[in-house]
């Protein structure tokens, strides 16, 4: 299997399958606004996820549940306006697809038409099969999401690692295979044992993107604010911080305040 990197002018769902077939890992990050999406896209990220994690990092909610479809469309449209290369995947928020396949289709169509996003992501397995099928039949690409599913936090009661027991692991493998068979182009696995994630990735032809799922999968996703060190209180084992922006930004703000208070800013050179 070749791991040679291919240059893409635009990433598509087909590009991701090609990457898996070549053994090239897929990079994925969240973004929620135009400015940050511009930077992430220009850096060469493969996939941008407009995640319902915006509920946490942008709006300050404890869970992802409160964010609405209108709010997701707003964030997604802001991101899409910045994109030149990346594939943009948009989360369908809690309550917009779980109970009614027709409602799921209406929600997905609104995201595609009003935001310009390229695909949608849904949490769950066989329990949302009909919703996924209805969206796929409309020609809308779907990314699945198994393992820890944050929209079901009150069902599980905890954000702990999922599928450690055999019964739940077998269900996850069955759900992943089902999502592939009905036409999903990729699946996110969140907080599951690395051995299980590697097994799923090896058994499916579509890419498996991990977050807290080890390095045996086809790609990785992180929340941008976490990997940049802006959310300093969140410290799971799977998170690698590439910057410490909380301290750096706090220092810059303090310097600005000091300069304003002292009259040092603006200087003569900074005036008209």
KEFI-605168 format. One line per 3 residues: number of its first residue (from 1); their letters; for each residue x, y, z of C-alpha. Coordinates in steps of 0.1 Angstrom, whole numbers, plus 5000, padded with zeros to 4 digits. Last residue first. Example, Ala and Ser with C-alpha at 12.3 -4.5 7.8 and 13.67 -1.06 7.14 Angstrom:
# KEFI-605168
2) sa) 5137/4989/5071 | 5123/4955/5078
//
This chain:
# KEFI-605168
272) xxx) 4968/5601/5120 | 4981/5582/5151 | 5000/5549/5155
269) xxx) 5034/5564/5149 | 5028/5589/5177 | 5020/5561/5201
266) xxx) 4985/5546/5207 | 4990/5531/5232 | 5015/5542/5258
263) xxx) 4987/5561/5277 | 4994/5541/5308 | 4959/5526/5310
260) xxx) 4959/5518/5272 | 4993/5502/5274 | 4984/5482/5305
257) xxx) 4951/5469/5290 | 4970/5459/5258 | 4996/5440/5278
254) xxx) 4969/5422/5298 | 4952/5412/5265 | 4984/5399/5251
251) xxx) 4991/5379/5282 | 4957/5363/5282 | 4962/5355/5245
248) xxx) 4994/5337/5252 | 4981/5319/5283 | 4950/5306/5267
245) xxx) 4968/5300/5234 | 4990/5272/5247 | 4998/5256/5214
242) xxx) 4999/5221/5199 | 4979/5205/5227 | 4976/5168/5222
239) xxx) 4942/5154/5234 | 4937/5117/5237 | 4942/5115/5275
236) xxx) 4915/5141/5282 | 4924/5175/5295 | 4896/5201/5292
233) xxx) 4903/5229/5317 | 4926/5249/5294 | 4901/5254/5266
230) xxx) 4923/5277/5245 | 4951/5252/5242 | 4952/5251/5204
227) xxx) 4943/5214/5204 | 4913/5221/5225 | 4899/5251/5206
224) xxx) 4903/5232/5173 | 4883/5202/5184 | 4902/5172/5173
221) xxx) 4899/5147/5144 | 4921/5119/5133 | 4925/5097/5103
218) xxx) 4924/5062/5088 | 4924/5042/5121 | 4951/5023/5139
215) xxx) 4964/5053/5157 | 4941/5052/5188 | 4904/5058/5192
212) xxx) 4904/5090/5213 | 4891/5109/5183 | 4892/5086/5153
209) xxx) 4883/5089/5117 | 4874/5056/5099 | 4876/5058/5062
206) xxx) 4853/5036/5040 | 4864/5001/5029 | 4856/4985/5063
203) xxx) 4872/4956/5081 | 4906/4972/5088 | 4891/5004/5102
200) xxx) 4868/4983/5125 | 4897/4962/5138 | 4918/4993/5144
197) xxx) 4890/5009/5163 | 4885/4978/5185 | 4922/4976/5193
194) xxx) 4923/5014/5201 | 4895/5011/5227 | 4867/5035/5220
191) xxx) 4866/5073/5227 | 4850/5085/5195 | 4848/5066/5162
188) xxx) 4839/5089/5132 | 4826/5071/5102 | 4831/5077/5065
185) xxx) 4813/5078/5031 | 4780/5065/5044 | 4762/5044/5018
182) xxx) 4738/5018/5033 | 4765/4992/5035 | 4790/5014/5052
179) xxx) 4766/5025/5079 | 4756/4988/5084 | 4793/4978/5088
176) xxx) 4798/5005/5114 | 4766/4994/5133 | 4777/4958/5134
173) xxx) 4811/4967/5147 | 4796/4990/5173 | 4771/4963/5183
170) xxx) 4799/4938/5187 | 4818/4963/5209 | 4787/4969/5231
167) xxx) 4783/4932/5237 | 4820/4926/5243 | 4825/4953/5269
164) xxx) 4849/4981/5263 | 4825/4997/5238 | 4826/5032/5251
161) xxx) 4853/5052/5270 | 4838/5076/5296 | 4818/5107/5288
158) xxx) 4792/5099/5315 | 4755/5095/5320 | 4750/5071/5291
155) xxx) 4715/5082/5283 | 4721/5118/5294 | 4751/5120/5272
152) xxx) 4733/5108/5241 | 4742/5139/5220 | 4778/5133/5230
149) xxx) 4780/5100/5211 | 4809/5080/5225 | 4813/5051/5201
146) xxx) 4798/5058/5167 | 4795/5087/5143 | 4785/5084/5107
143) xxx) 4794/5107/5078 | 4766/5113/5052 | 4767/5126/5017
140) xxx) 4735/5141/5004 | 4720/5126/4973 | 4684/5126/4984
137) xxx) 4686/5088/4989 | 4715/5094/5013 | 4692/5116/5036
134) xxx) 4665/5089/5036 | 4690/5062/5043 | 4705/5081/5072
131) xxx) 4670/5087/5088 | 4661/5050/5083 | 4693/5038/5100
128) xxx) 4689/5060/5130 | 4684/5033/5156 | 4708/5010/5136
125) xxx) 4738/5032/5145 | 4742/5066/5161 | 4754/5102/5157
122) xxx) 4748/5120/5124 | 4772/5139/5102 | 4763/5160/5071
119) xxx) 4781/5167/5038 | 4794/5194/5015 | 4781/5225/5034
116) xxx) 4766/5254/5013 | 4750/5268/5045 | 4714/5274/5034
113) xxx) 4710/5246/5008 | 4731/5219/5024 | 4720/5226/5060
110) xxx) 4683/5230/5050 | 4684/5197/5031 | 4699/5179/5061
107) xxx) 4671/5192/5084 | 4644/5183/5059 | 4658/5148/5055
104) xxx) 4660/5143/5092 | 4624/5155/5096 | 4613/5129/5070
101) xxx) 4633/5102/5088 | 4615/5111/5121 | 4627/5105/5156
98) xxx) 4665/5111/5156 | 4669/5137/5129 | 4668/5173/5141
95) xxx) 4665/5167/5178 | 4702/5169/5186 | 4721/5188/5159
92) xxx) 4730/5176/5124 | 4767/5181/5124 | 4782/5197/5093
89) xxx) 4810/5183/5071 | 4831/5207/5050 | 4857/5192/5026
86) xxx) 4887/5214/5025 | 4901/5232/4995 | 4890/5268/4990
83) xxx) 4869/5274/5022 | 4862/5307/5039 | 4826/5312/5029
80) xxx) 4820/5276/5039 | 4829/5284/5075 | 4804/5312/5080
77) xxx) 4777/5292/5063 | 4784/5263/5088 | 4782/5286/5118
74) xxx) 4749/5300/5108 | 4735/5267/5097 | 4744/5252/5131
71) xxx) 4726/5281/5148 | 4695/5275/5127 | 4696/5238/5135
68) xxx) 4697/5245/5172 | 4725/5241/5199 | 4711/5230/5232
65) xxx) 4722/5194/5232 | 4760/5198/5228 | 4765/5198/5265
62) xxx) 4776/5222/5293 | 4768/5252/5272 | 4793/5280/5267
59) xxx) 4782/5293/5233 | 4813/5290/5212 | 4832/5262/5229
56) xxx) 4803/5241/5242 | 4774/5245/5217 | 4800/5249/5190
53) xxx) 4807/5212/5198 | 4778/5207/5174 | 4807/5204/5150
50) xxx) 4814/5223/5118 | 4839/5196/5108 | 4866/5207/5085
47) xxx) 4882/5179/5064 | 4915/5177/5046 | 4935/5204/5065
44) xxx) 4959/5222/5042 | 4971/5252/5063 | 4949/5274/5040
41) xxx) 4918/5256/5052 | 4927/5260/5089 | 4935/5297/5085
38) xxx) 4904/5305/5066 | 4883/5284/5089 | 4895/5305/5119
35) xxx) 4884/5337/5102 | 4851/5325/5089 | 4837/5309/5120
32) xxx) 4829/5275/5135 | 4859/5252/5129 | 4866/5216/5138
29) xxx) 4896/5197/5127 | 4903/5167/5103 | 4934/5152/5089
26) xxx) 4932/5120/5069 | 4961/5095/5070 | 4975/5083/5036
23) xxx) 4974/5045/5034 | 4968/5046/4996 | 4933/5031/4999
20) xxx) 4925/5053/5028 | 4935/5084/5009 | 4914/5073/4979
17) xxx) 4884/5069/5001 | 4890/5104/5014 | 4893/5119/4979
14) xxx) 4860/5103/4969 | 4843/5122/4997 | 4857/5154/4981
11) xxx) 4888/5175/4988 | 4895/5203/4964 | 4927/5212/4947
8) xxx) 4941/5178/4958 | 4978/5170/4959 | 4984/5133/4964
5) xxx) 5006/5120/4993 | 5025/5088/4988 | 5016/5062/5014
2) xx) 5015/5033/4989 | 5000/5000/5000
//
